[in-house]
Amino acid sequence: MSIEVKNAFKYYGEQAALNDVSFKINSGEIVGFLGPNGAGKSTMMKIITCFIPKSAGSVEVCGLDVEKDSIAVRRKVGYLPEHNPLYLDMYVKEYLGFVAGIYGLKNKKERVAEMIEMVGLQKEQNKKIGALSKGYRQRVGLAQAIIHEPEVLILDEPTSGLDPNQLVDIRQLILNIGKTKTVMLSTHIMQEVEAICDRVIIIKEGKIVADDTAKHIQQKDEVKQTVLVEFDQEVSRNQLRQIVGVKSVKQIEGNKWIFTGEGDIRPAIAKFSQQNSVLVLAMSIAEKSMEEVFKELTGN
């Protein structure tokens, strides 16, 4: 188990930023940690990386307690904060050498060269960090986070502010890193979650509201389901509204309807058609995007 959080709390004064949070992340998983602003994502990540202490509960990384074994945990964790803290007056190669020195790496020169090649900084390695674009600064941040070969990588909004080309490059880089490491990342870009994450944890107001694969979360009972149905004859809206589980009904054209309901409402629609001698010509689920699901689970 790479990360294990049990009943974690974090208070800022009387406000609970984290309220009884529990989850596990296995070795080799890429997990998206999602939530609206102020939900507690960055707080949880800062606790895992030993940046701030928890108020209560248990947090372990690779079997080590983040408070009792703080130094050992930091050796096993790579961290890219939301606001990438780089020394802008240092050159790329110089900065990565400085970070390698902090970790006491013996093969410092070779490791810096390896990182520069891995994250695609060959052409920028002799530039000052302050002269780099946002995308290249993120690459430098990723390089410093993995230069000591950590087992766990924590990324807080790693693609924030990047253009579409930079997004594709950084996502591919994270996927490649995820082949050998455990990756936990927060993001507001739902397409990113669907593209690279094995699992999704959603937090709202300091509490976990979902923890599963993106596909399963989209099919959860608490997520409203949209079903497209075509009948062989005219049916009244009032009749359709009486179907168990149906929350809303909208006629598209002719005998085609859109149903919205809680959980899987298809069996109830099929039962209605049998009882009323109405033939269902076509029925399909309109799969919701992660963005729509996220809004339903975290909206007020």
N, C-alpha and C positions, 0 to 999 in steps of 0.2 A: 504494500500500500504506500503510494507516494505522499498523499495528503489525506489526513483524517481530522475532521473538525467535529467536536461533540459539544452540543449545548453551549455554544459560544455567545457571550454577551459583550457589548462595548457601549459604555455610557460616556457621553460628553455632558457633564453636569447631570441634569435629570433626564436628558433626552437619550433614548436607546437607539444608537445607530445600528446595532445588531441585537436581535432579540431571539435567543434560543436557536441559533443556527447550527445545523448538523449536516454534513455531507462527507463523502469519500471520493477520492480520485485515484484510480489505479495506475500503475506504471504503464507508460506508453500511450495514455489517452490524451487527446486534444479536447479540452472542455471549455465551452463558452460560458462565461459568467455574466449574465445579463440583468439589467434593471434600469429603471428611470433614474434621472439625476437625483442624488441624495438618498438612494435606496440602501447604500451600505457596501457597494462593490469595492471601491478603493480602500475603505476601512478594513474589509476582510483581507484584501491582498496585502495591505501594510502589516497586518498582524501575522500573516503567514510568512512574510519576509523579515520578521523581527524588527520592523521599522517602528511600530508602536505596540504597547502591551494590550492584551485583552483585559476586560473587567472580570470575566468569569468564564468557566468552561475549560475545554481541553483542545489544543491545536498541536498536531504532530506532523512533521515532515520527514519522510523516510524513517519513521519510528522514533524520531527525536523530538522532544518537547521544545517548542519555540522559545520558551523562557529559561528553562533549566539548561538547555543545550544550545543556546543562541548562536555561539560562534561556530559550532559544528553544523548547524542548520544553514547558516550563511554560506558555508563552503559548498553546500549541496544545491543552493538555489541561485538562479539567475533572475534579475529583476529589471524590467524596463517600466519606469513609472509613467503616468499619463503625461506629465510635463518633463520631457527628456532632459535630465540635468547634465549638460555637456559643458566642457571648458572651451568656449568659443575662440579663445586666442591660441589654443594649441592646435598643432597639425594633426591630421587623422592618425598617421602612423605613430607620432609622438604620444598622443593620448592613449591609444591602445597599448603601447608599451608601458605607459604609466599605470594603467589598470592591471596589466599582467604582473607588474612589479608589486602592486598592492597584494595580489594573491600569492606572491612568492613563487611564480612559475619558473622552473629551471630552464625550460626551452623557450624563453621569452620571444626571441627573434623569430623563430620558426612558427610559434603559435600566432603571433601578430600577422605574419605573412599568410598563414592558413585562414585566419578570420577575414582578412581583406579580400581574399579570393572567394571565400564562401558567400559573403554578403554582397559581392560585386562592387568593391570600392577601389579596384585597381587604378582607374583613371583619376580618382580623387584623393588617393592616399597621401599625396604631398601638398594638399591644400589645407588652409586653416578651416576648422570646423565652422567658424562664423561665416565663411564664404559659400558653404554648401546649401543646396535646396533642402526643403523639409523632408523630402523622400530620402535623400542621402544622409541626413542627420539621423533619421530613424534607423537606417542601416548601421550607422556607427553605434547607436544605442543598442541594437540587437547584438552587434559584435561584442560590445563590452559585457553584455549580459551572459554570453555563452563562452567567453574566452577561457574561463577556468573549467570548462566541461562540466557544468552542473547537471544533476539528475532531474531537477525540476526547473521549469522556466515559467515565470509569472509576467504576463504582458498586460499592461493597463492602457487600453485604447491605442494599440500599436499602429493603426492605420489612420488615425485622426488627421484630417487636413491634407491627405494625399490626393493627387490627381488619379484618374482611372488607370493610367499605365503604371504608376507607382503602386497602386493598390494590388494589381495583379502580381507584380514582382514580389512585394512583401508577403502576400498570401502564400505564394509558392515557396518562399523562403521558410515561412512558418511550418508549412506542410513537410518540407524536407527535414527541418529540425525535429518535428514531431515523430519522425520515424525512429528516433533513438532516445527521445526524452519525453517526459510528461510535461504537457503545456496547458496552462490555465490562462485564458485571455478574456478581458472584458471588451465589449464593443457595442456601438449603437447601430452598426451596419448589419442588418439581418441577413443579407445575401452572403456576407462573410461567414456567418454562423452555419448556414446551409452548405457552404462550399467546403469548409475545412474542419468543422467540429464533429467529433464522435458523439458528444453528449452536450446537453444544455442544462444549466442551472439558472433559474430565474428568481431574483430576489425583489421583494417589494416591501418598503417601509421596514427594512431590517429583518424580514422573515422570508424563508424559502417558500415559493408558491408553486414551483415545478422543478423536477429533476429527472430527466429522461432523454432519450434521443429526440431530435427535432421532429422526426416522423411521428413518434408516439405522442409527443406533446400536442401535435396538431390534431390527434384523434381522441384526446382526453374528453371525458364526459363534461367537464366544466367549460370546454371550448365549444362554442356554438357551431353546429354543422349546417352547411348549405347544400341542399339537394335539388337537382334539376329533374323534373318529371314531366313526361308527356302522356296524357290519357287519350283513349280512342274516342271519347265523347265529351260533351260539355258537362262541367261539374261546377256547382256554386261555390263561391268563396267561403260562405258561411259553413258549408259542410266540411270543407278542408280545414278550416280553423279549429274544428272540433277534434281533429286527430290528436291523440295523446303525444305530448312532447313537442308539438309544433308551436313555435312562438310567433311566427309571421308567415304570410303567404302573399306572393306577388305574381300576377299573371303577366307573362311575357308577350305571348301572342297565341291566338287560337286556344288550343287545349294544353299549352305548355305553361308550367308553373315553376316558381322558385320557392322552396320551403326553407325556413331557418328554424332550427330547434336545438335542444340540449341533447348531446350525445348522438347515438345512431338512431335516426328516426325512420330509416327505410323499412324495418319490419312493420311499424305502425301504419305507414302509407300502404304497404302491400296488403295488410289486413283490412284496411278501409276499402281498397279496390275489390277484394273478394266479397266483402259484406254488401257492397253496393253494386255488384255486377259491372264494375268499370274495369276495362283492360288497361294495364300499364304498358305502353308501347316502348318507353325508354325511361331509365332512371340512372342517374350518375351523381357522384359526390363532386362538388366544386371545391377542390382542395384549397384550403386557406394558406396564405403565405405566412412565414414566421412573423412578419411585421404585423399582420392582422391578429395573430394569436398573441403576440407580445402585448398589443394594445388591450385585448380582452382580459388578459391575466393581470395586467398592472394598472389598468385604467381605474378611475375613481367610480 
